[in-house]
Amino acid sequence: MGVRGSPAGAERFEAFIAEFGERAFQVAYRLSDNVEEAKEIVQEAFVRLWRNWEDVGASRTPDSWFFTVLRNI
């Protein structure tokens, strides 16, 4: 079982959301100037992070990877 499927991986991901969720929304809102669109951007970025959670740490920190993805959505 990979990190993503483990309880520890899920806990780390939840902690990541708790730590960076508000900042992510602020960045997305500045990019879109629309609350609903910002929410969708953040959700998509978190989905992409979850799908790649096991591989993200190999070359970058999760927050660096996440915010790059968020800005490119």
C-alpha positions in Angstrom: 0.0 0.0 0.0 1.4 3.4 -1.0 1.5 6.5 1.2 -1.7 7.8 -0.2 -3.6 4.7 0.8 -2.2 4.6 4.3 -3.8 6.3 7.3 -0.6 8.3 7.8 -0.7 9.5 4.2 -4.3 10.5 4.5 -3.5 12.3 7.8 -0.6 14.2 6.2 -2.9 15.2 3.3 -5.6 16.4 5.7 -3.0 18.4 7.6 -1.8 19.9 4.3 -5.3 21.0 3.5 -5.7 22.5 6.9 -2.4 24.4 6.6 -2.7 25.6 3.0 -6.4 25.7 2.2 -7.1 29.3 3.1 -3.9 30.5 1.4 -4.8 28.5 -1.7 -8.2 30.1 -1.9 -6.7 33.6 -1.5 -4.3 32.9 -4.4 -7.0 31.4 -6.6 -9.3 34.4 -5.8 -6.6 36.9 -6.8 -6.1 35.0 -10.1 -9.8 34.6 -10.9 -11.5 37.5 -9.1 -14.5 35.2 -8.7 -15.4 33.3 -5.5 -17.0 30.3 -7.2 -14.2 30.0 -9.7 -11.6 30.3 -7.0 -13.3 27.4 -5.1 -13.2 25.2 -8.2 -9.6 26.0 -8.9 -8.6 25.1 -5.3 -10.7 21.9 -5.4 -9.0 20.8 -8.7 -5.6 21.6 -7.4 -6.2 19.5 -4.3 -7.5 16.6 -6.4 -4.4 16.7 -8.6 -2.2 16.8 -5.5 -4.0 13.8 -4.0 -3.6 11.9 -7.2 0.1 12.6 -7.2 0.6 12.6 -3.4 3.1 9.6 -3.5 5.3 11.2 -6.1 5.2 14.9 -5.2 7.9 14.7 -2.5 10.4 13.1 -4.8 11.5 16.3 -6.5 9.7 19.2 -4.7 8.0 20.1 -1.5 4.2 19.4 -1.6 3.4 23.1 -1.1 5.7 24.2 -4.0 4.2 21.6 -6.3 0.6 22.4 -5.2 0.9 26.2 -5.7 2.5 25.7 -9.1 -0.4 23.5 -10.1 -2.9 25.9 -8.7 -1.5 28.9 -10.6 -1.5 26.9 -13.9 -5.1 25.7 -13.7 
